[in-house]
Amino acid sequence: MNVGIIGAGRMGVVHVNALKKIDWVKIVAVCDLLVERAVALAKELSAKAYTDYQEMLDREKIEAVWICTPADVHPENVLACIERGVPFFLEKPVAVKKEDGEVVVRKIEKEGIYHAVGYIFRYSPVVAKLKELLQEEQIIFPAGEYFWTIPLVDSIKSKEKAGGQIVDQATHMIDLMRYTVGEITTVYTGRSRGFFPEESLYTGDDASGTVFEFASGISGSLVCTYALFPEIVRYYPPKLRVICKRKLIEWSGNEIRVITPDKETKFELKSDLVFLEDQAFLDGLRKQDRSLVKSSYQDALKTLKVCLAANQSMETGEKVIIG
Ligand SMILES: NC(=O)c1ccc[n+]([C@@H]2O[C@H](COP(=O)([O-])OP(=O)(O)OC[C@H]3O[C@@H](n4cnc5c(N)ncnc54)[C@H](O)[C@@H]3O)[C@@H](O)[C@H]2O)c1
């Protein structure tokens, strides 16, 4: 299968490395606005380099494309794929503005194009176990945490361009809550900001606290920060603690801990998540089986709406009902 890459930055390279492990896939073209990035990656793969993704899609016989550009570029990339009938794997989030996502989703529903969105936790075997465990429980309160540093790549430092921490990063946690706990109906978020005036390009919130209401009637929370340092993930990776009736279930990375009055049970399942999500997308495409894809654009847009509601709540100081 001949595939192409749009965006040869961090995630572009991560997906290329996963795709190299699948012997029936050939990366035939790479596009990046930065010519040196496109050329360097294309050279390594013996592929063609482009700086214009429309030209790449027009000239090459591409059977699937990976969209790894900054989020504000995603809608135009996706529309170009739909116009040409090219199946696409899209990195999260689907867009930065709800209106852009809604235009795209209508086109997808009309054309029925095969695609996937990169909500990577959904492909984790340990998350599958978490989902299974939670189905047996009375969930009382899920509490997520995402601790990180000021974004390392320039394209994500600007909240105006990339959406800020909740839209760009903690979107994974919100999606995980939707996937394992259920739909979110309202959002209230408070934030702290302005502690890093020395950081050029950075316009994000330094920390935020969100309270959700779920359709099932329970509440939940999310604490996020960019105020720490890259090493924090070694000590404190993203976590979801789910308070259940007389039981605490904690997910983090490859591990789940289940704590009851008499014991602690651990489940550990290591996996290469990027490989699993790329393989699922490709297998689904080859077999024409959409059930292998765990995150569609329609569903991912619901996650974006929750994230944007958090941003709106920060601005207005009011609880936002998800429309
Ligand atoms: N799933 C994950 O865990 C994860 C982790 C990090 C980033 N991401 C997502 O991946 C996407 C890319 O993030 P990144 O960290 O790789 O960013 P990045 O800045 O490292 O790479 C983006 C690349 O896209 C290129 N680009 C921008 N506009 C373009 C255009 N119109 N045509 C072609 N190329 C263009 C840039 O020059 C850059 O090289 C974002 O949506 C981000 O949220 C996902």
The ligand as a Gaussian input file, in Angstrom:
#p B3LYP/6-31G(d) Opt

LIG

0 1
 N       -0.977000      11.543000      19.727000
 C       -0.062000      12.149000      20.437000
 O        0.313000      11.681000      21.487000
 C        0.490000      13.459000      19.957000
 C        1.664000      13.963000      20.521000
 C        2.166000      15.160000      20.033000
 C        1.479000      15.857000      19.041000
 N        0.321000      15.342000      18.529000
 C       -0.437000      16.074000      17.483000
 O        0.228000      15.908000      16.243000
 C        0.066000      17.083000      15.447000
 C        1.441000      17.592000      15.054000
 O        2.179000      17.887000      16.217000
 P        3.774000      17.858000      16.247000
 O        4.157000      17.855000      17.666000
 O        4.278000      16.802000      15.326000
 O        4.098000      19.314000      15.618000
 P        5.401000      19.766000      14.842000
 O        5.370000      21.258000      14.855000
 O        6.608000      19.055000      15.355000
 O        5.160000      19.224000      13.341000
 C        4.188000      19.755000      12.490000
 C        4.802000      19.865000      11.104000
 O        3.785000      20.252000      10.179000
 C        4.385000      21.143000       9.242000
 N        3.303000      21.927000       8.597000
 C        2.594000      22.964000       9.076000
 N        1.680000      23.375000       8.189000
 C        1.809000      22.566000       7.106000
 C        1.149000      22.511000       5.846000
 N        0.156000      23.339000       5.532000
 N        1.567000      21.551000       4.953000
 C        2.579000      20.720000       5.266000
 N        3.243000      20.736000       6.437000
 C        2.867000      21.652000       7.335000
 C        5.334000      21.981000      10.072000
 O        6.318000      22.626000       9.278000
 C        5.918000      20.928000      11.004000
 O        7.082000      20.334000      10.480000
 C       -0.743000      18.085000      16.308000
 O       -2.084000      17.987000      15.972000
 C       -0.513000      17.565000      17.727000
 O       -1.576000      17.891000      18.612000
 C       -0.154000      14.156000      18.952000

